[in-house]
């Protein structure tokens, strides 16, 4: 079994995570501005948490995974700078407190420090793949969200997700693949909660 088979094995959860009402509203142009702004700020905080997790994972990763993890970490640094630029343009407060779903996601990432590397790589691939599939569902996005959706669905990002799947599969060779599956499920559930966080107060 490859990690790319996991979305099919957990199709109901994957559908909820990648076809959430928040995403459908972005596609239709009906997402409340406040909900989108809330999501942007919380995603900025999440990206910072992800960068720290990925840096810790790099320190214990196998040689074959190092290059892709370094490239991903560099992309996250650029992503934080992009968020900071958007915050100036949109008047966002990036010092806002983490909402419960964001804090829970950070705890999930911190917990992955204690699992074997193949399982942590699978979780990393899962969170990037779910993000890509989610925004691909919303594409091209209605104005004024089209540029945001395009930013999160670039061919370069898709290629990165594919490379992560390769290194995760390589790391899982000879390992207990079944042990990685609960971490995939946990990521999917965290993603659903993250969309809910911004959407539920608005809906």
ZIJOGI-V482855 format. One record per residue. N is the residue number from 1. SS is DSSP state (hx for helix, st for strand, lp for the rest). OMEGA is omega in degrees with one decimal (NA if undefined). D_CENTER is the distance of its C-alpha to the mean C-alpha in Angstrom with 2 decimals. Layout:
N;SS;OMEGA;D_CENTER  N;SS;OMEGA;D_CENTER
This chain:
1;lp;174.0;22.25  2;lp;176.5;19.35  3;hx;-178.2;15.71  4;hx;175.4;15.52  5;hx;-173.8;17.94  6;hx;177.0;15.77  7;hx;178.1;14.43  8;hx;179.6;18.14  9;hx;-179.3;19.23  10;lp;-169.5;17.12  11;hx;-176.7;17.52  12;hx;178.5;18.11  13;hx;179.9;14.94  14;hx;178.7;12.90  15;hx;179.1;14.99  16;hx;-177.8;14.41  17;hx;-173.6;10.61  18;hx;177.9;10.90  19;lp;-176.6;14.27  20;lp;176.7;14.16  21;hx;176.2;17.13  22;hx;-178.8;15.15  23;hx;177.5;13.97  24;hx;179.2;17.54  25;hx;174.2;18.96  26;hx;179.9;17.15  27;hx;-176.3;18.63  28;hx;-177.7;21.96  29;lp;-177.5;22.14  30;lp;179.5;22.81  31;lp;177.1;19.90  32;lp;-178.4;21.69  33;hx;-179.0;21.34  34;hx;179.7;20.98  35;hx;-179.4;17.99  36;hx;179.4;16.18  37;hx;176.4;17.33  38;hx;-179.0;16.21  39;hx;-179.4;12.64  40;hx;-177.9;12.81  41;hx;-179.2;14.31  42;hx;177.9;12.03  43;hx;174.7;8.89  44;hx;179.0;11.23  45;hx;177.9;11.97  46;hx;-179.5;8.53  47;hx;175.6;8.25  48;hx;176.9;11.70  49;hx;-179.8;11.04  50;hx;178.2;8.51  51;hx;179.4;11.32  52;hx;177.1;13.85  53;hx;-176.8;12.42  54;hx;177.2;12.14  55;hx;178.0;15.64  56;hx;178.8;16.98  57;hx;178.3;15.78  58;hx;-176.0;17.45  59;hx;-178.9;20.61  60;hx;-176.8;21.06  61;lp;174.3;19.62  62;lp;-176.6;22.16  63;hx;-175.3;23.68  64;hx;-177.9;22.23  65;hx;-170.9;18.61  66;hx;-175.3;19.43  67;hx;-178.4;19.49  68;hx;178.1;16.05  69;hx;176.0;14.59  70;hx;179.1;16.82  71;hx;178.5;15.82  72;hx;178.5;12.09  73;hx;177.6;13.19  74;hx;178.1;15.50  75;hx;178.0;13.01  76;hx;174.8;11.09  77;hx;177.1;14.64  78;hx;-179.9;15.30  79;hx;176.7;12.29  80;hx;178.0;13.70  81;hx;177.7;17.05  82;hx;177.2;16.04  83;hx;-178.8;14.87  84;hx;175.1;18.17  85;hx;178.7;20.11  86;hx;-178.9;18.76  87;hx;177.9;19.62  88;hx;-178.1;23.14  89;hx;-173.8;23.54  90;hx;-179.5;22.35  91;lp;-179.5;23.78  92;lp;176.6;20.67  93;lp;-177.5;21.10  94;lp;176.7;18.32  95;lp;-179.6;20.34  96;lp;179.0;19.72  97;lp;173.1;19.35  98;lp;172.6;16.15  99;lp;-173.2;16.35  100;hx;-178.8;16.49  101;hx;178.1;13.07  102;hx;178.5;11.58  103;hx;179.3;14.26  104;hx;178.4;13.69  105;hx;178.4;10.08  106;hx;177.3;11.75  107;hx;176.4;14.49  108;hx;-179.6;12.46  109;hx;179.3;11.28  110;hx;178.1;14.92  111;hx;179.2;16.25  112;hx;175.6;14.72  113;hx;-175.6;17.11  114;hx;180.0;19.85  115;lp;178.0;19.02  116;lp;-176.3;20.17  117;hx;179.9;18.26  118;hx;179.2;17.88  119;hx;178.7;16.13  120;hx;177.0;13.75  121;hx;177.0;13.07  122;hx;178.7;12.48  123;hx;178.3;9.87  124;hx;176.6;8.10  125;hx;-177.1;8.68  126;hx;-176.7;7.62  127;hx;176.3;3.98  128;hx;180.0;4.35  129;hx;-179.3;7.06  130;hx;178.0;6.21  131;hx;179.3;4.52  132;hx;-178.4;7.70  133;hx;-179.7;9.88  134;hx;-178.3;9.36  135;hx;173.8;10.40  136;hx;175.2;12.88  137;hx;-178.4;14.38  138;hx;-175.4;14.93  139;lp;0.2;16.45  140;lp;-177.4;18.70  141;lp;177.5;18.35  142;lp;171.7;21.45  143;lp;8.4;22.88  144;lp;-173.7;21.98  145;lp;-172.0;18.30  146;hx;-179.2;18.87  147;hx;177.4;18.24  148;hx;-178.3;14.83  149;hx;178.5;13.84  150;hx;-179.5;15.57  151;hx;-175.4;13.74  152;lp;-179.2;10.30  153;lp;-177.0;12.14  154;lp;174.5;14.39  155;hx;-180.0;16.11  156;hx;178.0;15.23  157;hx;178.2;11.46  158;hx;179.0;12.47  159;hx;177.8;14.87  160;hx;179.3;12.54  161;hx;177.6;10.53  162;hx;178.7;14.09  163;hx;177.2;15.26  164;hx;177.4;12.74  165;hx;-179.7;14.09  166;hx;-177.7;17.51  167;hx;176.3;17.33  168;hx;178.4;15.89  169;hx;179.0;18.78  170;hx;-180.0;21.20  171;hx;-178.8;20.42  172;hx;179.5;20.82  173;lp;-179.1;24.20  174;lp;178.7;26.79  175;lp;178.1;24.41  176;lp;-177.9;23.97  177;hx;179.7;21.36  178;hx;-179.3;21.78  179;hx;180.0;20.68  180;hx;-172.4;17.13  181;hx;178.1;16.84  182;hx;178.4;16.67  183;hx;173.5;13.60  184;hx;-179.7;11.89  185;hx;180.0;13.37  186;hx;177.9;12.34  187;hx;179.6;8.58  188;hx;179.5;9.48  189;hx;178.1;11.72  190;hx;178.3;9.51  191;hx;178.2;7.34  192;hx;179.1;10.89  193;hx;-179.2;12.18  194;hx;175.8;9.83  195;hx;-179.8;11.14  196;hx;-176.9;14.48  197;hx;-178.5;14.67  198;hx;-170.7;15.26  199;hx;-170.8;16.98  200;hx;177.3;19.47  201;hx;-178.2;21.59  202;hx;-175.9;21.92  203;lp;NA;22.79
